[in-house]
Amino acid sequence: MSTETGTLDRIVSPSRRELWYRSYRRFAAQPMSLLGLAIVATVVFLAVFAPWVAPYPQHAAIYTDFANAYQPPSLAHPFGTDSSGRDVLTRVLFGYRLSLKLAVVILGIGVPVGVTLGLVAGYVGGLVDAAIMRVTDTFLALPPLVLALAIASAFEPTLEIAMFAIASLWWTWYARLTRGLAASLRDEPYVQAAKLAGAGPIHVMFREILPNCLSPILVKVTLDAGIVILTGASLSFIGLGVQPPRPGLGTMVAGGTEFLPGEWWISIFPGLAIFVLVLGFNMLGDGLRDLFDVEVEQ
């Protein structure tokens, strides 16, 4: 009898490998999601190995070669050269490094802070919930880019200040999302069973509730990565982010606008680089949202 029961369990309950395979098939059935994954993976690879794959890595720093300035796209310089004779393709690849660093640092700060506050608010409730959410609502009432502009303009414009400015408001979205999830899960039977077994609040929040919140959080992180990169590029475009000669994508777009429409490649290719990366994260995030069948506020 036990042998029959064990066989039935294996038939009814698919293995973890089968679940992963089914998830992969669902994700692979969406061509746009696969394209988004391919774009993100390619950009990450190029950014990580930029010193080795870039055709002229020395052009990512202070470098001048006025004899080759304003060269249009060619085999030697696929994206052309800028006003200082630097290879635009090389600087785009190194610009990707700064953009991804910006996203990793901001989300690396905002996600843990917001998720922790949201867990506490949703699980504890009462005055704690009210206090945390009122502070969160105050930040949410301010347009993100406007608040980032105010903070960035108050200090010396650098990449680090831009990171701090954006991170100071990005935790709020995760606090709100996680609070709603935690509040809906705190009365579930498995949570009550853990509490009856003597588990403390920390264990219940981070070992019982949080694992069941990870899917929506992962989807939002993927979607937010593109928005963070676009926000950072916007700050750099107006001079409050990455400063020359560092190859920030927004800075490169701004620096090339004075040469339009003649030397169009100086700003068009960095702008297209931003577009492609943001598009890749959005398509990947949409695919994960469909895969996990969750709704995430934008």
Salt bridges, closest charged atoms under 4 A:
ASP82 OD2 - ARG86 NE 2.95
ASP87 OD1 - HIS77 ND1 2.91
ASP129 OD2 - ARG179 NH2 2.64
ASP137 OD2 - ARG134 NH2 2.74
GLU208 OE2 - HIS203 NE2 3.25
ASP224 OD1 - LYS220 NZ 3.50
ASP286 OD1 - ARG289 NH2 2.53
GLU297 OE1 - ARG176 NE 3.95
